Amino acid sequence: MENSNLEEQKYIRAKKRVKAIRGFYSHLAAYLGVNLFLILLRVISEGGLEELWDWTTYNTAIFWGIGLGFHALNVFGMGFLLGKDWEEKKIKDIMDKDKRQFWE
């Protein structure tokens, strides 16, 4: 009985995690679609390709991108940036390079 309850709790946590990841990817798709539309709309309606060099063209993308970044950190955590075992891999990499340089 206890094992069944533990498995059900794991399933519920996994389901919530998948829902959060799916929500992030939906947010990312909306971000890309809306910002592409806004940039193209500004280029077509206001001044041609010169608008691509104006930083105000990207205001929405910049500020929404900051929010999207926080959403990513909320969903994936800090491991999203460097990975859970990034330090161990990097230490092993450096040690391997030192070993190769020593023998060459």
Protein Blocks (a to p, Z undefined) as FASTA:
>chain_A
ZZmmmmmmmmmmmmmmmmmmmmmmmmmmmmmmmmmmmmmmmmmmmnojmlmmpmklmmmm
mmmmmmmmmmmmmmnommlmnopklmmmmmmmmmmmmmmmmmZZ
